[in-house]
C-alpha cells in the first residue's frame, strides 16, 4: 500500500526500514525522522503522517526489547551513590 505519494513510500518500505534499524541497533529509539533518513527521503507535505505513524506503530520490530535493556543495565558497573551531609 502506498503511504506517501509525494516521496513514493510504501508500507513495505517503512517496515523494512524499521526492521533494518532494529537489527543494526536493538536499543535505538525509532522516530519518523529516522525512518525517512534511513530511506534517504524527507517529509514533504505531511499529509501522509497519520498513515505513516500507524504503519510505523504496527511494526513488531518498533519496540525496544526490555530484556536486552535489563541485561545491559546489569552489565554496566554501578556508580556509587554519594550522600551530601548538610551542616
C-alpha positions in Angstrom: 0.0 0.0 0.0 1.3 3.4 -0.9 1.7 5.5 2.3 3.3 8.7 0.9 2.6 9.6 -2.7 5.0 12.6 -2.6 8.0 10.5 -1.8 6.7 7.2 -3.1 7.0 5.4 0.2 5.1 2.2 0.7 4.1 0.3 3.9 6.7 -2.3 2.9 9.4 0.4 2.8 8.5 1.6 6.3 8.5 -1.9 7.7 11.8 -2.7 6.0 13.4 0.4 7.4 12.2 -0.3 10.9 13.5 -3.9 10.7 16.9 -2.8 9.4 17.2 -0.1 12.1 16.3 -2.5 14.9 18.7 -5.1 13.6 21.5 -2.6 13.5 20.8 -1.2 16.9 18.5 -3.1 19.3 18.3 -0.1 21.7 17.6 2.6 19.1 14.6 4.9 19.5 13.0 4.8 16.1 11.2 8.0 15.0 9.6 9.0 11.8 12.5 11.3 11.0 15.0 8.5 11.4 12.9 6.3 9.2 12.8 9.0 6.5 16.6 9.4 6.8 17.2 5.6 6.6 15.3 5.6 3.3 17.2 8.7 2.0 14.0 10.8 1.9 12.3 13.5 3.8 8.7 14.5 4.7 7.2 16.8 2.1 3.6 17.9 2.6 2.9 15.9 5.8 -0.5 14.7 4.6 0.7 11.1 5.0 1.9 11.4 8.6 -1.2 9.8 10.2 -0.9 6.7 8.0 2.9 6.8 8.2 2.7 6.7 12.1 0.0 4.0 12.0 2.2 1.8 9.8 5.3 2.5 11.9 3.5 1.7 15.2 2.2 -1.5 13.6 5.7 -2.9 13.1 6.7 -5.6 15.6 10.3 -4.5 15.5 9.5 -1.0 16.7 9.6 -1.8 20.4 12.8 -1.9 22.3 13.5 -5.3 23.9 13.3 -4.7 27.6 15.0 -8.0 28.4 18.1 -6.9 26.5 17.9 -3.5 28.1 17.9 -5.0 31.6 20.8 -7.2 30.7 22.7 -4.2 29.5 22.0 -2.4 32.8 23.3 -5.2 34.9 26.4 -5.5 32.8 27.4 -1.9 33.4 29.3 -1.1 36.6 27.1 0.7 39.1 28.0 4.2 40.2 28.3 4.7 43.9 25.6 6.9 45.5 27.1 9.9 47.1 25.3 11.4 50.0 25.6 15.1 50.9 25.6 16.0 54.5 24.0 19.2 55.5 25.9 21.3 58.0 
